[in-house]
Every structure is written in structure tokens, then in C-alpha cells.
């Protein structure tokens, strides 16, 4: 399914008004509704799950743009390009593949010193690639070392982020307006996540990780017009999984986590926002 470019205009005051209305409405709903929903969900969980069939879905979003503005001026311009999602399911395997080619956020205030709020550091064609697979083995099945139940592969390229307090304040206002009071005391019940964890422990499910994340750099200026800032480079994170077969015919699951090139410093910028001087606060080669 191909989706043509989409543009969304979002006004902050109108959006906050909708969130406050939803918050007031949710707090005034009768408690019986939540109890009825919990009973219906329990009934749905008791139904036997159908056998896995073969299906496939493809989504290709060419471009999505969201312009966030207030009553008086534009605030942010968010641009997303090349979002591709492929998901498939068969009796032996279920998989999902996500690709994001470009993601940028611009500050639309007039005469801003930092127009690029989120941007890519290099020139890679893909910013994000996520590949997830679930293999449906037989219940009684002896796995070999190179065979696993789940495969998770993630690659994220380096991004540059400018963290301005005015944008943080905007996000906090939206989050505060969307919060609802949770004073109801519900009876303890097993969540789907805990069921999955218990199932994983009982069946000794094997998860294979292949993760390479070039964590972003974060620039935190003193204010929106200052040339002095704190610069943080979160470095690179890699997580690899290896399965080893020993003489006792048991499989050893080894996860190797490496975190390197972490850097924090105080910087002085020129008119092009390039670093002129810096004072190193933290420098870590590898963990």
C-alpha cells in the first residue's frame, strides 16, 4: 500500500484543549465501564487462538510533514520521508521489517540561532532499520546452537539533536494535559507481558540480538540565542548474541554489550554553530 505525501497542521492551543476535554471526560466516566471492559477482555482471552495463517502487508509512506504552531507563530516543522513497513506471517515464521530513510525537525521561529533541531550527521540512505522475526518451532523441539526463537536486528545512524528549553516546556505542557488521574484500585491480574515472560522462562526461548546504535549527539545551549552550550555525544552501542554448545549438550547464551565513545564537554560556538573551544567534562572510550 503506497501512501502519498501527507501534511498536518497542528495548533498547540487547540490540541491542548482537546487533551483537557478528554482528560475531564475520562475522569467523569463511571467505574462500571472499566469493570465491564475487564470482564469482556477476560472472556476474549478465554477463547482459543486460531491457527496461524499466511498473510503479508506492505506500507510505503512517501512523506509525512507536521507543522506545529501557536496562535501567533509557527514553532516546529517535522519532516519524515521514506517510511517502509513490511510484515508477514506464516505457520513457521512471523516477521516485521521497518525502514526510515529521513527524519528532520526544524525550528520555525524567526531569526532562530538553531534552525535544525534534529538532523542526520552523515549521508546514509537509511536512518533506522528494524528487523524482527519470530520462529514458530514445534513444542517438542531440540534446538541447535544457531537456531533461535526470536531475532532482533536494529541499526540507527548518528543524529544531531539541539535541546532548547522552549521545546522542552512545550512537550511538558502536552504531557501534563494528557495525564489522567488513576485513583482506582483494581484487582491484581496477570498482564500479557508477565505471561510472555513466564512462558519464555518455562520454554527457555532463545533471543538473538544484532543491534548497532549510533547514539545521537545532544547540544544544550544556555538559551535559544546563546553561543555557549553543553555538548553530549552518547557514542555507540552494540549488542550481539552468541550461542555456544558445550560438552553437556546444553546451550550457553552469551550477550556482548559494548558502549563506547561517550563524551561530554562545555563548548563555545561560532556564528555557524561550529565548535571553537571546548572543555572536556567526560571522555570514555569503551565500557
C-alpha positions in Angstrom: 0.0 0.0 0.0 1.5 3.3 -1.1 0.6 6.5 0.7 1.2 9.8 -1.0 2.8 12.7 0.9 0.7 13.9 3.9 0.7 17.3 5.6 -0.7 18.0 9.0 -1.2 21.5 10.6 -1.4 21.3 14.4 -2.2 24.3 16.6 -0.9 23.9 20.1 -3.8 25.7 21.9 -6.5 23.7 20.0 -4.6 20.4 20.7 -4.2 21.2 24.4 -7.9 22.0 24.6 -8.8 18.6 23.1 -6.5 16.8 25.6 -8.0 18.6 28.5 -11.5 17.8 27.4 -10.5 14.1 27.0 -8.9 14.2 30.5 -12.1 15.6 32.1 -14.3 13.1 30.2 -12.2 10.1 31.3 -12.2 11.2 34.9 -16.0 11.5 34.9 -16.7 8.1 33.3 -18.5 5.7 35.7 -16.4 3.0 37.2 -18.7 0.3 35.9 -17.4 0.8 32.4 -13.9 -0.2 33.3 -15.3 -3.3 35.1 -17.3 -4.2 32.1 -14.3 -3.8 29.8 -12.2 -6.0 32.1 -14.9 -8.8 32.1 -15.1 -8.6 28.3 -11.4 -8.8 27.9 -11.2 -11.9 30.2 -13.9 -13.5 28.0 -11.9 -12.7 25.0 -8.7 -14.2 26.5 -10.5 -17.5 27.2 -11.2 -18.1 23.5 -8.8 -20.4 21.8 -6.4 -18.6 19.5 -6.8 -19.5 15.8 -4.1 -21.3 13.9 -1.6 -19.1 12.2 -2.4 -18.4 8.6 -0.3 -16.9 5.8 -0.6 -13.1 5.3 1.5 -10.2 4.2 1.2 -6.4 4.4 3.3 -3.7 2.9 3.1 0.1 3.7 5.1 2.7 1.9 4.7 6.3 3.2 6.4 8.6 0.8 6.5 11.7 3.1 4.8 13.0 6.2 5.0 16.6 7.4 3.6 18.1 10.6 3.7 21.8 11.2 3.2 22.7 14.8 2.2 26.3 15.5 0.8 28.5 18.3 -1.9 31.2 17.9 0.7 33.7 16.8 3.6 31.9 15.1 4.9 28.6 13.8 7.0 26.5 16.3 8.3 23.3 14.7 8.4 21.7 11.2 8.6 17.9 11.4 9.5 16.0 8.2 9.6 12.3 7.8 10.5 10.6 4.5 10.6 7.1 3.2 8.8 5.1 5.9 8.5 1.4 4.7 6.9 -1.3 6.7 6.8 -4.9 5.6 5.0 -7.5 7.8 4.4 -11.2 7.0 3.1 -14.2 8.9 3.2 -17.9 8.1 2.8 -21.1 10.1 6.6 -21.3 10.6 7.6 -17.6 10.9 6.3 -14.1 11.7 8.4 -11.1 10.8 8.3 -7.3 10.6 10.7 -5.0 8.8 10.8 -1.2 9.3 12.9 1.2 7.3 13.1 5.0 7.8 15.1 7.0 5.3 15.0 10.5 6.7 13.7 12.4 9.7 14.2 16.1 10.4 12.9 18.7 12.8 13.3 22.4 12.2 12.7 25.4 14.5 10.4 27.8 12.7 10.9 30.8 15.0 12.1 33.9 13.1 15.8 34.7 13.5 16.5 31.5 15.4 20.1 30.6 16.0 19.5 26.9 15.9 17.2 26.1 12.8 18.0 22.4 12.8 16.6 20.7 15.9 17.0 17.1 14.7 19.2 16.3 11.7 21.3 13.5 10.4 25.0 13.7 10.9 26.2 11.8 7.9 24.8 10.9 4.5 23.5 7.4 4.9 20.4 6.4 2.9 18.7 4.8 5.9 18.4 6.4 9.3 16.7 3.5 11.0 16.3 -0.2 10.1 14.5 -2.6 12.4 14.1 -6.3 11.6 12.1 -8.5 13.9 11.4 -12.2 13.4 9.6 -14.9 15.4 10.1 -18.5 14.6 7.3 -20.9 15.4 9.1 -24.1 16.3 7.3 -27.3 17.4 6.6 -27.6 21.1 8.9 -30.6 21.4 11.9 -29.5 19.5 15.7 -29.7 20.3 17.4 -26.5 19.2 20.8 -26.4 17.6 23.2 -23.6 18.6 22.5 -21.5 15.6 18.7 -21.8 15.9 16.6 -19.4 18.0 13.0 -18.3 18.6 13.4 -14.5 18.2 15.7 -12.4 16.1 16.0 -8.7 16.7 18.2 -6.5 14.4 18.4 -2.7 14.8 20.6 -0.2 13.1 20.4 3.5 13.9 22.6 6.1 12.2 24.0 9.2 14.0 21.7 12.0 14.6 22.3 15.6 15.9 19.8 17.0 18.4 19.6 20.5 19.7 17.7 20.6 23.0 16.1 24.0 23.6 14.2 24.7 26.8 11.2 26.3 24.9 10.6 23.0 23.2 11.0 21.0 26.4 8.4 23.3 28.0 6.1 22.7 25.1 6.4 18.9 25.4 5.9 19.0 29.2 2.7 21.1 28.7 1.3 18.5 26.3 2.2 15.6 28.6 0.7 17.3 31.6 -2.5 18.0 29.7 -2.8 14.3 28.6 -2.4 12.9 32.1 -5.4 11.3 33.7 -5.9 10.6 37.3 -5.5 7.0 38.2 -7.0 6.7 41.7 -9.0 3.5 41.0 -7.8 0.4 42.9 -8.0 -2.6 40.6 -7.7 -6.2 41.5 -4.4 -7.8 40.7 -4.3 -9.7 37.5 -1.7 -11.1 35.2 -0.6 -8.8 32.4 0.2 -10.1 28.9 3.8 -9.0 29.4 4.2 -11.2 32.6 2.5 -14.1 30.8 5.1 -13.8 28.0 8.0 -13.6 30.5 6.7 -16.7 32.3 6.2 -18.5 29.0 9.8 -17.6 28.0 11.2 -18.9 31.2 9.3 -22.2 31.0 10.2 -22.9 27.4 13.7 -21.4 27.5 13.2 -19.3 24.5 16.3 -18.1 22.7 16.5 -14.5 21.6 19.2 -13.4 19.1 20.2 -9.7 19.2 22.1 -7.9 16.5 21.9 -4.2 17.5 24.1 -1.4 16.3 23.0 2.1 17.5 25.0 5.2 16.8 23.5 7.2 19.6 22.8 10.8 18.9 24.8 13.9 19.9 22.9 16.4 22.1 23.6 20.1 22.2 22.1 22.0 25.1 22.5 25.8 24.7 22.2 28.1 27.7 19.3 29.7 25.9 17.9 29.9 22.4 20.3 32.7 21.3 23.5 31.8 23.3 26.7 30.5 21.7 27.7 28.6 24.8 26.3 25.1 25.4 26.8 21.7 26.8 27.7 19.1 24.2 27.0 15.4 24.8 27.9 12.6 22.4 26.3 9.4 23.5 28.7 7.3 21.4 27.9 3.9 20.0 26.0 1.0 21.5 26.3 -2.6 20.1 24.6 -5.7 21.4 25.5 -9.1 19.9 24.3 -12.6 20.9 26.3 -15.8 20.6 25.1 -19.3 21.3 27.8 -21.8 22.4 27.3 -25.6 22.6 29.3 -27.3 25.4 30.0 -31.0 26.0 27.0 -31.4 28.3 24.7 -30.7 25.3 23.5 -27.5 26.9 23.5 -24.3 25.0 25.1 -21.2 26.6 23.6 -17.9 25.6 26.1 -15.1 25.6 25.2 -11.4 25.2 28.0 -9.0 24.4 27.2 -5.4 25.2 29.7 -2.7 24.2 29.2 1.0 24.9 32.0 3.3 23.6 33.0 6.9 22.7 30.9 8.7 25.3 31.8 12.3 25.5 30.6 15.4 27.4 32.0 18.9 27.2 31.3 22.6 27.5 31.6 24.3 24.2 31.8 27.8 22.6 30.3 28.1 19.1 31.0 30.5 16.2 28.2 32.1 14.1 27.9 28.8 12.1 27.4 26.8 15.3 30.8 25.1 14.9 32.8 24.4 18.0 35.6 27.0 18.6 36.7 26.0 22.1 35.7 23.2 24.4 36.4 21.9 27.9 36.1 18.1 28.3 33.9 17.1 31.2 33.7 13.3 30.5 35.6 11.1 28.0 35.0 7.4 27.9 36.5 5.2 25.2 34.8 1.9 25.9 32.6 0.2 28.5 
